[in-house]
Amino acid sequence: MSKPLDGIKIIDFTHVQAGPACTQLLAWFGADVIKVERPGSGDVTRNQLRDIPDADALYFTMLNSNKKSLTLDTKKPEGKEVLEKLIRESDVLVENFGPGALDRMGFSWERLNELNPKMIVASVKGFSDGHHYDDLKVYENVAQCAGGAASTTGFWDGPPTVSAAALGDSNTGMHLAIGILTALIGRDKTGKGQKVAVSMQDSVLNLCRVKLRDQQRLERVGYLEEYPQYPHGEFSDVVPRGGNAGGGGQPGWVLKCKGWESDPNAYIYFTVQGHAWEPICRALGKPEWIDDPAYKTAEARQPHIFEIFETIEAWLADKTKLEAVNILRKFDIPCAPVLSMKELANDPSLRASGTIVEVPHKKRGTYLTVGSPIKFSDLKPEITASPLLGEHTDEVLASLGYSKQEIFTLHEVKAV
């Protein structure tokens, strides 16, 4: 069965996480993604944080499913020639090199456009071109700090905190995938390729838009009514850290459940949503709160919000997180258990939906990875193993018209 991106050939010059997350997404949906790697070493994540000696690390396998691996030494003339042929036949080149690296390789935008006017060149950047930090090397946590996430995460009496979610890396990759697909649709209309770039700082900030909203509200009125600091605390001139408070105006908090003393994840997130106040009161056995003027409205509840959470936590004391959620869901109360990676890995619903998949690998055996978070009615992406280093080199060269003797010669001069 054909896939939506069948026929789209992508040169993947990316490494580590942001770029590979982008190209993996496109490979899942049918694109022919050729990962170009340095002979003998390849993507640095192949050997980072290894758990099995001499096998590709999970860091690599979980970001490079469904791809082909071509080893190529672009410093050699023969390697450059192979790359030029590949560029002429491809639709997209994706890279996350440092600034100017492609130019130094001899493949500037002008040269790429000359080789293939329909080529889309997509780049992951730390900061946007022209930014005063555009020469700064950026990793995940650097991006979270530069994009505003860290300053607004954590508790008010502690330091800025980074998130375990890859807001800087995988998030940027998803933004770049959207940009590439948009450019491909644009090319269908104009016949021309173009440059697409996404910076890690911009991608993080895009996910922090509610905090930018709050900054403007704070400057106008001097306080933020949905934050724990209101009404008894103090606000400075910047958006504060709000602990586990909700960001959408619905007070919420992480609350202890039965077993929290020994289980670090025996908690639920409980949201005191306005329209759910009456069912919350009934679930907790507090019907007198429904019409009590001290609790009836969100404005009236805010000064007592932590007292309310303490009451809810007392109700949770003899219930596990799963038991509590199963009760609360019947009252249509927004809540969720705090799930560990182990629980998620073994969740039958996630296995059934393809969100968590088992993949056989030639050297690792079977490993777990994430599947497509995007679900379609007429497409179920098949997740295949990441390639071994150089596994598809000869196949790609043959597809470019190289004879067996020419391929042998390229190996002899170590261009591939």
C-alpha positions as CSV (number, residue, x, y, z in Angstrom):
1,M,0.0,0.0,0.0
2,S,1.5,3.4,-1.0
3,K,2.2,6.0,1.7
4,P,1.7,9.7,1.4
5,L,5.4,10.5,1.1
6,D,6.3,7.7,-1.3
7,G,8.6,9.1,-4.0
8,I,10.1,11.8,-1.8
9,K,13.8,11.4,-1.4
10,I,15.5,13.0,1.5
11,I,19.2,13.5,2.2
12,D,19.6,13.3,5.9
13,F,22.8,15.2,7.0
14,T,21.6,15.4,10.6
15,H,22.9,13.9,13.8
16,V,22.0,13.6,17.5
17,Q,18.3,14.4,18.1
18,A,16.6,17.4,16.6
19,G,17.3,16.7,12.9
20,P,17.0,12.9,13.2
21,A,13.6,13.3,14.9
22,C,12.4,15.3,11.9
23,T,13.6,12.9,9.3
24,Q,12.4,9.9,11.2
25,L,8.9,11.3,11.2
26,L,9.0,11.8,7.4
27,A,10.4,8.3,6.9
28,W,7.5,6.8,8.9
29,F,5.1,8.4,6.4
30,G,6.9,7.0,3.4
31,A,9.8,9.3,2.5
32,D,13.0,7.6,1.3
33,V,15.4,9.0,3.9
34,I,19.1,8.4,3.2
35,K,21.2,9.2,6.3
36,V,24.7,10.3,5.2
37,E,27.3,9.4,7.8
38,R,31.0,9.6,8.2
39,P,32.7,6.3,7.4
40,G,33.9,4.3,10.4
41,S,32.1,6.4,13.0
42,G,28.7,7.7,11.8
43,D,26.3,9.6,14.0
44,V,27.8,10.2,17.4
45,T,24.7,8.8,19.1
46,R,25.5,5.3,17.8
47,N,27.9,4.8,20.7
48,Q,26.6,7.3,23.3
49,L,25.2,5.7,26.5
50,R,25.5,2.2,25.2
51,D,23.8,-0.6,27.1
52,I,25.1,-3.4,24.8
53,P,28.8,-3.5,23.7
54,D,29.4,-3.1,20.0
55,A,25.7,-2.5,19.2
56,D,24.1,0.8,18.3
57,A,22.9,2.7,21.4
58,L,19.2,3.1,22.0
59,Y,19.8,6.9,21.6
60,F,20.5,6.2,17.9
61,T,18.0,3.4,17.3
62,M,15.1,5.3,18.7
63,L,15.7,8.4,16.4
64,N,16.6,6.7,13.1
65,S,13.9,4.1,12.4
66,N,12.9,3.5,8.7
67,K,16.1,5.1,7.3
68,K,18.9,4.0,5.0
69,S,22.6,4.6,6.0
70,L,25.1,5.8,3.4
71,T,28.7,6.3,4.5
72,L,30.4,9.0,2.5
73,D,33.6,11.0,2.9
74,T,32.7,14.4,1.4
75,K,36.2,15.6,1.9
76,K,37.3,13.4,-1.0
77,P,36.5,14.4,-4.6
78,E,34.9,11.0,-5.2
79,G,32.7,11.5,-2.2
80,K,31.7,15.0,-3.4
81,E,30.8,13.5,-6.8
82,V,28.5,10.9,-5.2
83,L,26.8,13.7,-3.1
84,E,26.3,15.8,-6.2
85,K,24.6,13.0,-8.0
86,L,22.4,12.3,-4.9
87,I,21.5,16.0,-4.7
88,R,20.4,16.1,-8.3
89,E,18.0,13.2,-7.7
90,S,16.6,14.2,-4.2
91,D,13.8,16.5,-3.0
92,V,15.1,17.6,0.4
93,L,18.4,18.0,2.2
94,V,18.1,18.3,6.0
95,E,21.1,19.4,8.0
96,N,22.0,20.5,11.5
97,F,25.6,21.4,11.1
98,G,27.2,24.4,12.7
99,P,26.9,27.8,10.9
100,G,28.7,27.8,7.5
101,A,29.5,24.1,7.5
102,L,27.7,23.4,4.2
103,D,29.5,26.3,2.6
104,R,32.9,25.0,3.7
105,M,32.0,21.6,2.2
106,G,31.4,23.4,-1.1
107,F,27.6,23.0,-1.0
108,S,26.3,26.6,-0.4
109,W,22.7,27.4,-1.1
110,E,23.7,28.8,-4.4
111,R,25.6,25.6,-5.4
112,L,22.7,23.4,-4.2
113,N,20.2,25.5,-6.2
114,E,22.4,25.2,-9.2
115,L,22.6,21.4,-8.9
116,N,18.8,21.1,-8.2
117,P,16.6,24.2,-8.5
118,K,13.8,22.1,-6.9
119,M,15.8,21.2,-3.8
120,I,14.4,22.1,-0.4
121,V,17.2,22.7,2.1
122,A,16.0,22.4,5.7
123,S,18.1,23.4,8.6
124,V,18.0,23.1,12.4
125,K,19.6,26.2,14.0
126,G,20.3,27.0,17.6
127,F,19.1,30.6,17.1
128,S,17.7,32.3,14.0
129,D,20.0,33.8,11.4
130,G,21.0,37.3,12.5
131,H,20.3,36.7,16.2
132,H,23.1,38.0,18.4
133,Y,23.8,34.5,19.6
134,D,23.6,32.8,16.2
135,D,27.2,31.5,16.6
136,L,26.4,29.8,19.9
137,K,26.4,26.0,20.1
138,V,23.0,24.8,21.4
139,Y,22.0,21.6,23.1
140,E,18.6,20.6,24.6
141,N,18.9,22.3,28.0
142,V,20.5,25.4,26.4
143,A,17.5,25.8,24.2
144,Q,15.1,25.4,27.1
145,C,16.8,28.2,29.0
146,A,17.1,30.5,26.0
147,G,13.5,29.9,24.9
148,G,11.9,30.8,28.2
149,A,10.9,27.3,29.4
150,A,13.3,27.0,32.3
151,S,12.6,30.4,33.8
152,T,9.0,29.5,34.2
153,T,9.4,25.9,35.3
154,G,9.9,24.7,38.9
155,F,9.0,26.1,42.3
156,W,9.1,29.8,43.3
157,D,11.6,29.1,46.0
158,G,14.0,27.1,43.8
159,P,16.1,27.6,40.7
160,P,14.9,27.5,37.1
161,T,14.3,23.9,36.0
162,V,14.6,22.2,32.7
163,S,12.0,19.7,31.5
164,A,12.6,16.0,30.8
165,A,10.6,16.4,27.6
166,A,12.8,17.3,24.6
167,L,11.4,20.8,24.1
168,G,14.6,21.9,22.4
169,D,15.4,18.8,20.3
170,S,12.5,16.6,19.2
171,N,10.1,19.6,19.4
172,T,12.3,21.5,16.9
173,G,12.4,18.4,14.7
174,M,8.6,18.3,14.5
175,H,8.5,22.0,13.7
176,L,11.0,21.5,10.9
177,A,9.0,18.5,9.5
178,I,6.0,20.9,9.2
179,G,8.2,23.4,7.4
180,I,9.5,20.8,5.0
181,L,6.0,19.5,4.2
182,T,4.8,23.1,3.7
183,A,7.8,23.8,1.3
184,L,7.0,20.6,-0.7
185,I,3.4,21.7,-1.2
186,G,4.7,25.2,-2.1
187,R,7.0,23.6,-4.7
188,D,4.1,21.9,-6.3
189,K,2.7,25.3,-7.0
190,T,5.8,27.2,-8.0
191,G,8.2,24.5,-9.2
192,K,10.9,26.0,-7.0
193,G,12.8,24.8,-4.0
194,Q,13.6,27.0,-1.0
195,K,15.4,27.2,2.3
196,V,13.6,26.3,5.5
197,A,15.0,26.9,8.9
198,V,13.8,26.3,12.4
199,S,15.7,27.5,15.5
200,M,15.6,25.6,18.8
201,Q,15.1,28.9,20.7
202,D,12.0,29.7,18.5
203,S,10.6,26.2,18.9
204,V,10.8,26.3,22.7
205,L,9.3,29.8,22.7
206,N,6.4,28.6,20.5
207,L,5.5,26.1,23.3
208,C,5.8,28.8,25.9
209,R,3.3,31.2,24.4
210,V,1.0,31.1,27.4
211,K,3.9,32.4,29.5
212,L,4.4,35.2,27.0
213,R,0.7,35.9,27.4
214,D,1.2,36.0,31.2
215,Q,4.1,38.4,30.9
216,Q,1.9,40.9,29.1
217,R,-0.9,40.4,31.6
218,L,1.5,40.9,34.5
219,E,2.8,44.1,33.0
220,R,-0.7,45.4,32.7
221,V,-2.3,44.5,36.0
222,G,0.6,43.6,38.3
223,Y,-0.5,40.1,39.3
224,L,-1.6,36.7,37.8
225,E,-4.7,35.4,39.5
226,E,-4.3,31.7,38.6
227,Y,-0.7,31.4,40.1
228,P,-0.2,30.1,43.6
229,Q,1.3,33.5,44.6
230,Y,-2.1,35.1,44.3
231,P,-3.6,36.6,46.4
232,H,-1.2,36.4,49.4
233,G,2.2,36.3,47.7
234,E,4.2,39.0,45.8
235,F,4.9,39.4,42.1
236,S,7.9,40.9,40.5
237,D,8.0,42.2,37.0
238,V,8.6,38.8,35.4
239,V,6.4,35.7,35.1
240,P,7.2,33.6,38.2
241,R,7.6,29.9,38.6
242,G,4.3,28.4,39.6
243,G,5.2,24.9,40.8
244,N,2.6,22.5,39.5
245,A,-0.1,25.1,38.9
246,G,-2.0,24.8,35.6
247,G,-1.2,27.3,32.8
248,G,-4.7,27.8,31.5
249,G,-6.5,29.4,34.4
250,Q,-7.7,26.1,35.9
251,P,-6.0,25.5,39.3
252,G,-4.3,22.2,39.5
253,W,-1.7,20.4,41.6
254,V,0.2,17.1,42.0
255,L,-1.2,15.3,45.0
256,K,-0.1,12.3,47.0
257,C,-1.8,9.0,46.8
258,K,-1.6,5.8,48.8
259,G,2.0,4.5,48.8
260,W,3.8,7.8,48.1
261,E,6.2,7.1,50.9
262,S,7.9,4.3,48.9
263,D,6.8,5.0,45.4
264,P,8.1,8.3,43.9
265,N,5.3,8.3,41.4
266,A,2.3,7.5,43.6
267,Y,0.6,10.8,42.7
268,I,-2.1,12.2,40.5
269,Y,-2.6,15.5,38.9
270,F,-5.9,17.0,40.0
271,T,-7.5,20.0,38.3
272,V,-10.1,22.2,40.0
273,Q,-12.0,23.1,36.9
274,G,-14.8,25.6,37.3
275,H,-17.6,23.7,35.5
276,A,-16.5,20.5,37.4
277,W,-16.8,22.1,40.9
278,E,-20.1,20.5,41.8
279,P,-19.0,16.9,40.7
280,I,-15.7,17.5,42.6
281,C,-17.6,18.3,45.8
282,R,-19.8,15.2,45.4
283,A,-16.8,12.9,44.6
284,L,-15.0,14.2,47.7
285,G,-18.1,13.8,49.9
286,K,-18.3,17.6,50.4
287,P,-21.7,18.6,49.0
288,E,-21.8,21.6,51.5
289,W,-19.1,23.3,49.4
290,I,-21.3,23.5,46.3
291,D,-23.2,26.6,47.4
292,D,-20.8,27.9,50.1
293,P,-19.9,31.5,49.1
294,A,-16.4,30.8,50.3
295,Y,-16.0,28.1,47.6
296,K,-18.7,28.6,45.0
297,T,-16.7,30.6,42.4
298,A,-13.1,30.3,41.2
299,E,-12.4,33.8,42.5
300,A,-13.7,32.8,46.0
301,R,-11.7,29.5,46.0
302,Q,-8.3,30.9,45.0
303,P,-7.5,32.2,48.6
304,H,-8.3,28.7,49.9
305,I,-6.9,26.7,47.0
306,F,-4.2,24.9,49.0
307,E,-6.7,24.1,51.8
308,I,-8.9,22.5,49.1
309,F,-5.9,20.5,47.8
310,E,-5.1,19.3,51.3
311,T,-8.7,18.1,51.6
312,I,-8.4,16.2,48.3
313,E,-5.1,14.7,49.4
314,A,-6.7,13.5,52.6
315,W,-9.4,11.8,50.5
316,L,-6.6,10.2,48.4
317,A,-4.7,8.8,51.3
318,D,-6.2,5.3,51.2
319,K,-6.4,5.1,47.4
320,T,-3.8,4.2,44.9
321,K,-3.4,6.6,42.0
322,L,-5.1,4.2,39.6
323,E,-8.0,3.6,42.0
324,A,-8.4,7.4,42.5
325,V,-8.5,8.1,38.8
326,N,-11.0,5.3,38.2
327,I,-13.3,7.0,40.7
328,L,-12.8,10.5,39.6
329,R,-13.2,9.8,35.9
330,K,-16.9,8.8,36.6
331,F,-17.4,12.3,37.8
332,D,-15.8,13.8,34.6
333,I,-13.1,15.4,36.7
334,P,-9.9,16.3,34.8
335,C,-7.1,14.3,36.4
336,A,-4.4,11.8,35.5
337,P,-2.0,9.4,37.3
338,V,1.7,10.3,37.3
339,L,3.0,7.5,35.1
340,S,6.6,6.3,35.1
341,M,8.5,5.3,32.0
342,K,8.2,1.7,33.1
343,E,4.4,1.9,33.3
344,L,4.2,3.6,29.9
345,A,6.5,1.0,28.3
346,N,4.1,-1.7,29.5
347,D,0.8,0.1,28.9
348,P,-1.3,-2.2,26.8
349,S,-3.3,0.7,25.3
350,L,-0.1,2.3,24.0
351,R,1.1,-1.0,22.6
352,A,-2.3,-1.5,20.8
353,S,-2.3,2.0,19.3
354,G,1.3,1.8,18.0
355,T,2.5,4.6,20.3
356,I,5.0,2.1,21.8
357,V,6.3,-0.5,19.5
358,E,8.8,-3.5,19.6
359,V,11.3,-3.5,16.8
360,P,13.7,-6.3,15.8
361,H,17.3,-5.2,15.2
362,K,20.1,-7.1,13.6
363,K,22.5,-6.6,16.4
364,R,20.5,-5.5,19.5
365,G,17.6,-8.0,19.2
366,T,14.2,-6.6,20.0
367,Y,14.0,-3.1,21.5
368,L,11.2,-0.7,22.4
369,T,10.8,2.6,20.7
370,V,8.1,5.2,20.1
371,G,5.8,4.9,17.2
372,S,4.0,7.7,15.4
373,P,2.1,10.0,17.7
374,I,0.0,11.1,14.7
375,K,-2.9,8.7,13.9
376,F,-4.6,8.4,10.5
377,S,-7.7,6.6,9.4
378,D,-6.0,5.2,6.2
379,L,-2.4,4.9,7.3
380,K,-0.7,2.9,10.0
381,P,3.1,3.6,9.8
382,E,5.2,0.5,10.1
383,I,8.2,1.1,12.3
384,T,11.4,-0.7,11.1
385,A,14.8,-0.9,12.7
386,S,17.4,1.8,12.4
387,P,20.1,1.0,9.9
388,L,23.6,-0.3,10.7
389,L,26.4,2.0,9.8
390,G,26.8,2.0,6.0
391,E,24.2,-0.8,5.6
392,H,22.7,0.7,2.4
393,T,25.8,2.3,0.9
394,D,26.1,-0.1,-2.1
395,E,22.3,0.0,-2.7
396,V,22.2,3.8,-2.8
397,L,25.3,3.9,-5.1
398,A,23.7,1.4,-7.5
399,S,20.5,3.5,-7.5
400,L,22.6,6.4,-8.6
401,G,23.9,4.5,-11.6
402,Y,27.3,3.3,-10.3
403,S,28.5,-0.1,-11.6
404,K,29.8,-2.8,-9.4
405,Q,33.3,-2.0,-10.4
406,E,32.8,1.7,-9.7
407,I,31.4,0.9,-6.3
408,F,34.4,-1.3,-5.6
409,T,36.7,1.5,-6.6
410,L,34.9,4.0,-4.2
411,H,35.4,1.5,-1.4
412,E,39.1,1.2,-2.4
413,V,39.7,4.9,-2.2
414,K,37.6,4.9,1.1
415,A,35.3,7.6,-0.3
416,V,32.4,5.5,1.1
